[in-house]
Amino acid sequence: MKILFLLFPLILLLAQGAAGSSSACRRRGGFCTFGGCRYPTTPVGRCSAVSVCCKSIWG
């Protein structure tokens, strides 16, 4: 139960990092996703340590 007090600030920091970078990703015409980009998209940057900015290959 004590580990929840340690995990909660870590989750907040990850969410804060993703929120700040998502606007830069949207300006590039992309979107943030966890893991990797799926087929019709290609990576164009990083949103946070665990999420990638993906953009469609068709425009």
N, C-alpha and C positions, 0 to 999 in steps of 0.2 A: 504494500500500500504506500510505503514511503517513496517508492520509485515514481509514482504518479506525479509527485511534487517536482521531481527532476525532469520528467518527460514533458510536462506541460509547457515550461518556458522554451524548450527546444522546439516543440511544435509551433509555438507562436513565432519564434524567430524564422523558421522555415516559411511559414505563411506570409510573414512580413516581407521576406526577400522575394517571394513569388509575386506578391502584389505590386511591388515597386517596378519589377522588370516586365510585367505583363503589358504595361502601357507602351514600353519601347518595342516589344514584340508586335503589338497591334499596329504600331506605326509602320512597321515593315510589311504589314499585310499578313501576319502570321497569328498563331495561337499557341498557348502554352499547354503542354501535355507531360504527364509523368512517364518516365521510362524512355522510350524512343519514338521516332516518327514511323507511322505505318506507310504502306506502299504509295498512295498517290501524293505523299508529302515528302519534303526534304528538310533537314535541319538547317536553320539559318542563324542560330544563336542559342544562348542559354537563358532561361528565366530564373533559375535558382540552381542549387547544387544537385537537385534531383529531378528537375523538370527542364524540358527542351523546348525551344521555340521552333515550331514547324510551319512551313508554308507549302501550299499546293504547287505541284510542278506545272500545272496548266494555267497558272496566272493568279 
